[in-house]
Amino acid sequence: MICLIPARGGSTRIPRKNTRDFHGQPIIAWSISVAIRSGLFDRVIVTTENGEIAAIASSYGASVHIRSAEMAQDEIGTQEVAQSAFKRLNPNDTYSCVLYATAPLLLTQDLLGGFDRLKTVGTDYVISKGRDDIDAGAFYFGKTKSFITGVPLEGNHATFYLDDDRVCDINTLEDWNRAEKIWN
């Protein structure tokens, strides 16, 4: 099974978001580390168009998939990036995972629990959310075939709930500051 970490270099709301320091290391390093420590994945792959992100990913033990400039545009969603990457990387795997580069609060038990949920519920995907159904901005697991054929997330997923002290979808500086407060 592959864990895919999408990490675009062109973040506009938080410049250089994926390489920005979060408690002593680039924020993406936290996601790479939790994926490796979980023991679930044959490969942890960062997909990016950015050389700095690629170098950081390699230095923390991830493989790198260089995505096309087309797949790095603002209007391209994570699901499209995953579909493109999984078509090339693992069409024969049964399951795959998308882990966000900015999920420093995640624990290995969260990934293990999310994967167990996918195997038991029979849906195409399992999405991480907070207890009040807020998007956790952490991860989602899915059947690789569903990613590749473009089965939409909406209407085809179950939920894996994270504890509130690990939920923070980091899109703005306010989100970043909230994540730092939770960490502390």
C-alpha positions in Angstrom: 0.0 0.0 0.0 1.2 3.5 -0.8 0.8 6.6 1.3 0.7 9.6 -1.0 1.5 13.1 0.5 0.5 15.9 -1.9 2.7 18.9 -1.3 2.4 21.8 -3.8 5.1 24.5 -3.7 2.7 27.4 -4.6 0.7 27.9 -1.4 -0.7 31.4 -1.5 -2.5 31.8 1.9 0.6 30.6 3.8 3.7 31.0 1.6 5.9 28.0 1.7 3.4 26.2 4.0 4.7 22.7 3.4 8.3 23.6 4.3 7.6 26.0 7.1 9.0 25.1 10.5 6.6 23.5 12.9 8.2 22.8 16.3 11.7 22.2 15.0 11.2 20.6 11.6 9.4 21.3 8.3 5.7 20.6 8.8 5.7 18.0 6.0 8.3 16.0 8.1 5.6 15.3 10.7 3.4 13.6 8.1 6.2 11.6 6.6 7.3 10.4 10.0 3.9 9.3 11.2 3.3 7.4 7.9 6.6 5.6 8.2 6.1 4.8 11.9 2.7 3.4 11.3 4.2 0.4 9.5 1.2 0.4 7.1 2.8 1.4 3.9 5.2 -0.2 1.5 6.1 3.3 0.3 5.6 6.8 1.5 5.6 9.1 -1.5 5.5 12.9 -1.6 4.1 14.2 -4.9 5.3 17.7 -5.7 6.5 20.0 -8.4 8.9 21.8 -6.0 12.6 21.1 -5.6 12.8 22.3 -2.0 9.9 20.1 -1.0 11.4 17.1 -2.9 14.7 17.5 -1.1 13.0 17.7 2.3 10.9 14.7 1.6 13.9 12.6 0.6 15.9 13.7 3.7 13.0 12.5 5.9 12.7 9.1 4.2 10.0 9.6 1.7 10.2 8.8 -2.0 9.4 11.6 -4.4 7.0 11.7 -7.4 7.5 14.8 -9.5 4.1 15.9 -10.7 3.5 17.9 -13.8 3.0 21.6 -13.7 -0.6 21.0 -14.8 -1.2 18.9 -11.6 0.2 21.7 -9.5 -2.3 24.4 -10.4 -4.6 26.0 -7.7 -7.7 24.7 -9.3 -6.6 21.0 -9.3 -8.0 19.2 -6.3 -6.4 16.6 -4.1 -8.6 13.8 -5.6 -7.3 14.7 -9.1 -3.7 14.7 -7.9 -4.2 11.3 -6.2 -5.9 9.8 -9.3 -3.1 10.9 -11.6 -0.4 9.7 -9.2 -2.0 6.3 -8.4 -2.5 5.5 -12.0 1.3 5.7 -12.4 2.4 4.4 -9.1 0.2 1.5 -7.9 -2.6 0.3 -10.1 -2.4 -3.2 -8.6 -2.6 -2.2 -4.9 -5.9 -2.9 -3.2 -5.8 0.2 -0.9 -4.1 3.5 -0.9 -3.9 6.5 1.4 -3.7 10.3 0.9 -2.1 12.0 3.9 -2.0 15.8 4.0 1.4 17.4 4.3 0.1 19.7 7.1 -1.1 17.1 9.7 1.5 17.4 12.5 -1.0 16.4 15.2 -1.7 13.0 13.7 -0.7 9.8 15.6 0.1 6.4 14.2 -3.0 5.0 15.9 -5.1 7.4 13.8 -3.8 5.9 10.6 -4.1 2.4 11.9 -7.7 3.1 13.0 -8.6 4.8 9.7 -7.4 1.8 7.7 -9.1 -0.7 9.9 -12.4 1.3 9.4 -12.0 1.1 5.6 -11.5 -2.6 5.7 -14.7 -3.1 7.8 -17.2 -0.7 6.3 -17.3 -1.6 2.6 -17.3 2.0 1.3 -14.9 3.3 -1.3 -13.2 5.7 1.1 -12.8 6.6 4.8 -12.2 10.3 5.6 -10.8 11.6 8.8 -13.0 14.2 10.6 -13.4 15.8 13.9 -16.2 14.7 16.3 -18.5 17.5 15.0 -18.0 16.4 11.4 -15.4 19.1 10.7 -12.9 18.1 8.1 -9.8 17.1 9.9 -7.4 17.9 7.0 -5.4 14.8 8.0 -6.0 11.8 5.7 -8.3 9.6 3.8 -7.9 5.9 2.8 -9.5 4.4 -0.3 -9.7 1.5 -2.6 -7.0 2.1 -5.2 -9.4 1.2 -8.0 -11.8 4.0 -6.7 -9.0 6.6 -6.8 -7.9 5.5 -10.3 -11.4 5.4 -11.8 -12.4 8.7 -10.2 -15.1 7.6 -7.8 -16.1 10.8 -6.0 -15.5 11.1 -2.2 -19.0 12.5 -1.6 -21.6 9.8 -1.1 -19.0 7.1 -1.2 -17.2 7.4 2.2 -17.4 6.5 5.8 -15.9 8.6 8.6 -13.1 8.0 11.0 -13.3 10.4 13.9 -10.2 11.9 15.4 -10.1 13.3 18.9 -10.5 17.1 18.9 -7.0 17.7 20.1 -5.7 16.3 16.7 -8.1 18.1 14.4 -6.8 21.2 12.6 -7.1 21.7 8.8 -4.3 24.1 8.2 -5.2 26.5 5.4 -4.7 30.0 6.9 -2.3 31.6 9.4 -5.1 31.4 12.0 -5.3 27.6 11.4 -1.5 27.4 11.8 -1.6 29.3 15.1 -4.4 27.1 16.3 -2.4 24.0 15.5 0.6 25.4 17.4 -1.6 26.1 20.4 -3.1 22.6 20.3 0.5 21.2 20.1 1.6 23.1 23.1 
